[in-house]
Amino acid sequence: MEQALFVRIARALAASLITLSAVAFAQEPKVDIPADQQAFVDICKPWDEWDKPAPPFEIYRDTYYVGTCGIAAILITDEEGHILIDSGTEAGADVVMANVAALGFDLKDVRYLLYSHEHFDHVGGMAKLQRATGALVVASKAAEPVLTSGEDSLADPQHGMHEPFEGVAVGRIMAAGDILELGGTTIRAIETPGHTPGAMSWWWQECKERCENIVYADSLSPISRDDYRFGDHPEYVAAYRAGLVALGREDCTVLLTPHPSHSRMIRRMQEGDLIENRQGTRPCARYAGQKLLDLETRLSNETLSEEDRAQ
């Protein structure tokens, strides 16, 4: 009974967050797109190829996009060293390294390697990056064995669907609320399991004309192999929902995602809206709310399919 009530409340909350955010999103005039972002838009398109080279660009102050057209990688720079989130595929890591160098930063100054979720399209080049930088790899407890072995977890809804990748040694485990500090940079971990068991999202702040809260939010789509049913794994679903709720509470003004189109990055840049700091705009709530609706729809469809099989 309590579970059913939670689902109804979650659906209503998600729908209201999406509606309110959409209204706020449509109200304000747009500004000109910066030249480096325009260069990215000129080359890349939504849902582009994973390994297609893309030019790097500044997101805000010391945070940069250094990934490919289809897979994000985020560089956070500091005088004491740098933090890099996600590697892309093994081939994509070459693009990431070239982009870091193109911005004038030394790969050897990268101190930490973080990730979004433990699939080869986002961490397949992590071992290559670790060798090039000597950086410490940071992971959740659930993701550590996957990153170390290069083999996906049996608990992963997509187990068996992805290519293995070269494993990498993990140097630090982080959990929800843990803080990573480097110089003047502070990054907070947000556990967001669901797309994979060990998926993580990350929060940090950059200040220039004003301070902006940046969140690199994991993919969070309820995708699985054909024979997997989320409804058969109530503890996993509970953790999935809890991560979405935690993410939705974040008052972010810049939302980034491992697949840029999940957060409509190109469209937002074209409209001069990469930073959404207008009153009432809550991009993290909008994103988490939509993913919560996706999860509840998936669970409902599984129930309907079960009823069809029983008839």
PELIN-V578042 format. One record per backbone hydrogen bond with DSSP energy under -0.5 kcal/mol. CO is the residue of the C=O (numbers start at 1). NH is the residue of the N-H. E is the energy in kcal/mol with one decimal. If there is no record, write none. Layout:
# PELIN-V578042
co=<CO & CO>
nh=<NH & NH>
e=<E & E>
This chain:
# PELIN-V578042
co=<1 & 2 & 3 & 4 & 5 & 6 & 7 & 8 & 9 & 10 & 11 & 12 & 13 & 14 & 15 & 16 & 17 & 18 & 19 & 20 & 21 & 22 & 24 & 24 & 34 & 35 & 36 & 37 & 38 & 39 & 40 & 40 & 45 & 49 & 49 & 52 & 57 & 60 & 62 & 63 & 63 & 64 & 64 & 65 & 71 & 73 & 73 & 74 & 74 & 75 & 75 & 76 & 78 & 82 & 82 & 83 & 84 & 84 & 85 & 88 & 89 & 90 & 91 & 91 & 92 & 93 & 94 & 95 & 96 & 97 & 98 & 99 & 100 & 101 & 106 & 107 & 109 & 109 & 111 & 112 & 112 & 113 & 114 & 116 & 117 & 119 & 119 & 120 & 122 & 122 & 123 & 125 & 126 & 127 & 128 & 129 & 130 & 136 & 137 & 137 & 139 & 140 & 141 & 143 & 144 & 145 & 146 & 147 & 150 & 153 & 156 & 157 & 158 & 172 & 175 & 178 & 179 & 180 & 182 & 185 & 187 & 188 & 189 & 190 & 190 & 196 & 196 & 199 & 201 & 202 & 203 & 204 & 206 & 210 & 212 & 212 & 213 & 213 & 214 & 215 & 215 & 216 & 217 & 221 & 225 & 229 & 230 & 233 & 234 & 235 & 236 & 237 & 238 & 239 & 240 & 241 & 242 & 243 & 244 & 245 & 247 & 250 & 252 & 253 & 254 & 254 & 256 & 258 & 258 & 259 & 259 & 260 & 260 & 261 & 264 & 265 & 266 & 267 & 268 & 269 & 274 & 275 & 278 & 280 & 282 & 283 & 284 & 285 & 286 & 287 & 288 & 289 & 290 & 291 & 292 & 293 & 294 & 295 & 296 & 297 & 298 & 299 & 300 & 301 & 302 & 303 & 304 & 305 & 306 & 307 & 308>
nh=<5 & 6 & 7 & 8 & 9 & 10 & 11 & 12 & 13 & 14 & 15 & 16 & 17 & 18 & 19 & 20 & 21 & 22 & 23 & 24 & 25 & 26 & 27 & 28 & 38 & 39 & 40 & 41 & 42 & 43 & 43 & 44 & 48 & 52 & 70 & 69 & 65 & 63 & 77 & 59 & 60 & 66 & 75 & 57 & 68 & 66 & 67 & 76 & 85 & 64 & 77 & 83 & 81 & 111 & 112 & 76 & 86 & 114 & 74 & 125 & 93 & 94 & 94 & 95 & 96 & 97 & 98 & 99 & 100 & 101 & 102 & 103 & 105 & 104 & 109 & 110 & 82 & 111 & 136 & 84 & 114 & 138 & 86 & 200 & 119 & 122 & 123 & 124 & 87 & 88 & 126 & 129 & 130 & 131 & 132 & 133 & 134 & 113 & 171 & 172 & 174 & 144 & 145 & 147 & 148 & 149 & 150 & 168 & 165 & 156 & 159 & 225 & 161 & 139 & 178 & 189 & 181 & 187 & 185 & 182 & 180 & 203 & 177 & 192 & 201 & 194 & 199 & 192 & 190 & 216 & 188 & 214 & 212 & 208 & 206 & 214 & 253 & 254 & 204 & 217 & 256 & 202 & 258 & 223 & 228 & 232 & 233 & 237 & 238 & 239 & 240 & 241 & 242 & 243 & 244 & 245 & 246 & 247 & 248 & 249 & 250 & 252 & 283 & 276 & 215 & 256 & 217 & 72 & 260 & 262 & 263 & 263 & 265 & 264 & 268 & 269 & 270 & 271 & 273 & 272 & 276 & 277 & 281 & 282 & 286 & 287 & 288 & 289 & 290 & 291 & 292 & 293 & 294 & 295 & 296 & 297 & 298 & 299 & 300 & 301 & 302 & 303 & 304 & 305 & 306 & 307 & 308 & 309 & 310 & 311 & 311>
e=<-2.2 & -2.5 & -2.2 & -2.1 & -2.5 & -3.0 & -2.5 & -2.1 & -2.8 & -2.8 & -2.4 & -2.1 & -2.5 & -2.2 & -2.1 & -2.7 & -2.3 & -2.2 & -2.1 & -2.1 & -2.5 & -1.2 & -1.1 & -0.7 & -2.4 & -2.0 & -1.3 & -2.4 & -2.3 & -1.0 & -0.6 & -2.9 & -0.9 & -0.9 & -1.1 & -2.6 & -2.8 & -1.7 & -2.8 & -2.8 & -1.5 & -0.6 & -2.6 & -1.6 & -1.9 & -3.1 & -0.8 & -0.5 & -2.9 & -2.9 & -0.5 & -2.7 & -1.7 & -2.9 & -1.4 & -3.1 & -0.6 & -2.9 & -2.0 & -1.9 & -1.8 & -0.5 & -1.1 & -0.8 & -2.1 & -2.6 & -2.2 & -2.4 & -2.2 & -2.0 & -2.2 & -1.5 & -1.9 & -1.6 & -2.0 & -1.9 & -2.7 & -0.6 & -2.8 & -2.4 & -0.5 & -2.7 & -2.8 & -3.2 & -1.8 & -2.2 & -1.9 & -1.8 & -2.5 & -1.2 & -1.8 & -2.3 & -2.6 & -2.1 & -1.8 & -2.1 & -2.9 & -2.7 & -2.3 & -1.5 & -2.4 & -1.5 & -0.6 & -2.7 & -2.4 & -2.0 & -3.0 & -2.5 & -1.5 & -1.2 & -2.4 & -2.4 & -2.6 & -2.3 & -2.3 & -2.6 & -0.5 & -2.9 & -2.4 & -2.4 & -3.0 & -2.3 & -2.8 & -0.5 & -3.0 & -2.3 & -0.9 & -1.7 & -2.6 & -2.6 & -2.7 & -3.1 & -3.2 & -2.1 & -2.3 & -0.6 & -2.9 & -2.0 & -2.3 & -0.9 & -2.8 & -1.8 & -0.7 & -2.1 & -1.5 & -1.6 & -2.1 & -2.3 & -2.4 & -2.0 & -2.3 & -2.8 & -2.3 & -2.2 & -1.9 & -2.6 & -2.4 & -2.4 & -2.6 & -1.1 & -1.5 & -1.6 & -0.6 & -3.6 & -2.6 & -0.5 & -2.6 & -3.2 & -0.7 & -2.4 & -0.5 & -1.2 & -2.1 & -1.2 & -2.7 & -2.4 & -2.6 & -1.6 & -4.2 & -1.6 & -0.6 & -0.8 & -2.0 & -0.6 & -2.4 & -2.6 & -2.8 & -2.5 & -2.1 & -2.1 & -2.3 & -2.0 & -2.2 & -2.2 & -2.6 & -2.5 & -2.2 & -2.5 & -2.3 & -2.5 & -2.1 & -1.9 & -2.3 & -2.4 & -2.3 & -2.1 & -2.1 & -2.1 & -1.6 & -1.0 & -0.5>
